[in-house]
Amino acid sequence: MLQASDYIDVDLQNLTGTTRFTWKASDGLTLSANIWEPDNPRDPTVLCLPGLTRNTRDFFHLANFLKENGLRVVAMDYRGRGHSDHSEDYESYSLEQEADDIDRGIEALGLTKFALVGTSRGGLHSFSMAQRHPERLLSVVINDIGPVIEPPALDDIVTAVGTVMSQPSMKIAAERLASIHGTTFTTMSDEDWITFANQLYTPFSEGVTLRYDKRLGDTIRGEHKAAPEEDLWPSFNAMKPIPHLLLHGENSRLLSTNTVEKMQQQHENMELLTIPNQGHAPLLWDNLSQDRILSFILKHA
């Protein structure tokens, strides 16, 4: 059991000096992003796309670090996650609709060329963007995803999404996360699990709840799967002309070492960083990850 006291959830935007940006989807939903504006900006802008059930809070540590080093950062919430509107049509929680939402956000922001950091599902979006708009991408950081997604890990995700949404407190939510992920994130402290819980959960009248529409579970158990069923190698191969860095959680169950080796064989210029003591997906809190991401982005600015 955790010994740390409950973390009192606060508006992290005020603490970190971010601003909210909103735009409209094709079906009228209001979508949201957080923007970190440095005092003396330099190129490029960095676009961050989160995982399936995740939100912009996953990038607060990394974004603050990049901002301190002069980079403007934009992190988007997909529809039904974070601060973006939920849809009455849960079937719109699809990769195809999200891709259109992202493109509309990029246009609304006036971004022409940028670096992209994509965690898990965000990495899949980077593959498809390399097919749709390769001219936009200066470089891509792929966080723990590849053309082969291990079925047992994917099955666990599909089974869990949208089921247990709430917990009585942030502390108990942290304990639950530790019980689920402690075997792959092996060096997390009690305070780390509390921090992690605050990325995923938000307070409500009866405790805390996950920051996404529970009907996302209906989506990925229905017609629109959590990951495409077609061969993803052609999509990944669209990345070849674009500088890309793969982050691989040492203990990841979703992205296997065998797949990483095949990715390296196909893309000889792909850079690789293995994150020790972490699973899917690396949290991007550590100095090793942040320093490498910064140097990689600046090298290809």
N, C-alpha and C positions, 0 to 999 in steps of 0.2 A: 504493500500500500504506500501511496505517496505521503510524504511528511510535509511537503510544501503547502502553504495555505492557499486558499482559492485566490486566483488572480482576478482582480476587479476589472471587468472589461471596460475599456475606454475607447474613445474615438481616435484610432491610430492616425487618422489623417491630420488631426491637429498636432499630434506629437511629431509627425515627420514632415509637415509642411507640404503635403501633396494637395493637388486640386482635382476636382471631379470634372470630367468631360462626358457629355452625353450626345447621342445621335439616334436617329430613327432607323429601325429595320424596315424591310420591304413590306411587312405586315403591320407596321405601325408601333411595334414595341419600342420602348425607350431603353437603350443599351448604355452601359456605363464603363468608363475607364478611369483609372487614377493616373495622374501625370506628376512626375518629379522634375522640377525646373531648376537647374543649377544657376548660381549667380553669374558665372562666366562660362556659358556653354561652348562645347566644341562638338564637331561631328564624330560619329553619327548619332542620330536618335536610336534608341533601343526599344523595340516592341517586344513585350512579354505576353505569352499565351499560356494559360494554366492547364492543369489536367482535367479529367472528365467531370469530377464533382467539386473541383477546387475553385479558387477565386483569387483576386489580386493580392490578398494578404500573403499568399505564398511568396511574393516577390518583394515584400517590404524590406527585408534585410539586404538583399542584393541591390535593390533599386537605390536605397540610401547610400550604399557603398559606391555605386556607379555615379550617383549624383555628386557625391563628395569629390569624385575624380573628373567632374566636368561634363558628364554625359546626361542628356535628357532621356528620361525613361517613361514609356507609356505601357501600362498593364491593363489588359481588357478583361472584363467579366463577360463570359458567354451568357446568352439568354437563359433565364431560369437559375442563374448563379449570382452570388454576391449582391451587388447593387442593381443589376440589370433586372428588367421586368420579367415576371413569369408569364408563360404563354398559356392561353386557354386550350391550345392544341398541343398536347405533349409530343405528338409526332414531329413537331417542328424542332425538337431537340436532336437534330441530326447533324452529321458532319457537313452535309451539303448546305443546309441553311446557315449553320455557323460560319462556313466559309464566305457566304454572301454577306453576313453580318460584319465579319472582319473586314472584307473589302470595302464595305460602305463606311466603316469607321476610319479606315485608312484614308479614304477620299475626303471625309469630313475633316480629318486632322490635317490634310494637305501634305501627307507624307509621300515622297517620291522614291527615295532610297533610304534604307535603314538596315540595322542589324536586328536579328530576331532570336529570341530565346524561347524555346518551346518545350514545356514539360509534358511528357507523356502524350496526351491527346493534342497538346499544343505542338508537339513534334510531328504528329501526323498532319496537322495543319501546315506545318512548314514544308512537308513533302508536297502537298497539293499546291501550295503557293509557288513552289519552284516550278510546277507545271503551268500554272496560270500566269504568273507574273515574275519570271526569273529576273527581269531587269530591275526589280525593286530591291532585291536581296543583296546586300553587301557581304553579309556573312550570317551564318546560322549556328546557334548552339542548341544541340538536340539533347534534351535531358531524359535519358533512360527509356528510349523507345527505338524500335527498329522494324524492319519489314516482316519479322517473325515475332509474334506475341505468344508467349508460352500459354497453352490452353488451361492448365490448372490454375495459374494465377489470374487469368482473365475470367475463368468461371467463378472464382472467389469474389471478384469485383462485381460481376453481374448479379450474383446471388445477394450481395450485401446492399447494393445501391437502393436507397429509398425505403429501407426496412426499419432499422432502429435509428430514428432521426433525433431523438431528444435524450437528455440526461438531466438529473436533478441539479447539478452544479458543474462548474468548469473543472473542479478537482476530480470529480467522478468521471467526467468526459476524458480527462487526461489519463486516468487509471485505465479506462477502456482502451484508449489508443495504445498505451504501454503493453496491455495484455495481448493485443492483436499484432503489433509491429515490433515488440521488444526483441524478438529473435533475429530480426534483420537490421534494426537500428540499435546496435549493441552497446553504444557508449553514451546514450542519452541520460542526462541527469533528471531528477524530479522536476526541476525548474524548466528543463527543456521540454518535457512532456506537457507542462502547463502552457508554455509558449506555443507549442504545436497545436494544442487544443484551441487556443485563441485564434489561430489561423482558420480553423475549420468551423468553429461554433460561434453563435451569437446569443446573447441573453434574450429570454422572453419571460412571460409572466410565471411560468412553472419551472424555470431552470434555464437550460441552454439548448439550442437546436442547431443542426447543421445548416450551412448557408447555401442550400440549393433546394429546388423544387423536388419534392419526393417523387413526383410523377416521371422524373428522369429515369427511375427504375423501370417504369412501364415501357418507356421508349426502348431501352437497351435489351429488354426481354421480349420485345416485339419485332417489328419489321426493321427498325433502325438499330443495328447492333452497336455495341460499344466500340468495336473496331471493324473496318471493312472486311468482308469475306473474300474479296478478290485478292489476287497476287499483288503484294505491296512492293515487290522489288522494282518494277518499272517506275512507280512513284518515287521510291527512294533514289533511283538512278537519275532522276531529273535534278538531283542535288549535285551531281558530279562537277559541273562548271562553277559551282558556288562554294567558296571556302566554308567548311563546316567542321565543328568540334563536337564529338560525342562524349557526353558524360555518362558513365556507367556505374551504377551502384554496385559495389563489390558483392553485396548479398542480394541483389535484385532477383526476384523470382519471375518477373515479367520479361526481362531482357537477358537471355542466356549468354554465357561466354562464347558458346559456339556461334551464335548469331553475330556477336560482335566481331569475331574472327572473320566470318564471311563478309561482313560489311567492310572490314579493312581490306580484304582481298579484292573486292569489287571497286572500292574507292581508295586507291593507294595514297591519295593526298589528304584523306580524312584524318584529322587529329583525334586523339583519344586521351581522356583522363578518367581513370578509375578512382572512385571516391571510396576510401576505406570505411568499414564499419557502418555502411548505410545500405538500405535496400531500395525499393521503388516507392517514390522517386527521390533522389538526393534532394536535400532540403535547401541547398544553396546558402546556408548560413556560414559556412566555414571559410577560413582564409584561403585554403588551397583552391577551392572552387571559385571564389570571388576573384582572386588574383589572376587565375588562369583565364577566366571569362573576360576580364578587363583587358588583359594583354592581347588576347585573341581578337577581340573586337577592334581595338586600336590598330592592330597590325593590318587589318583589312578595311580600315576606314576610307 
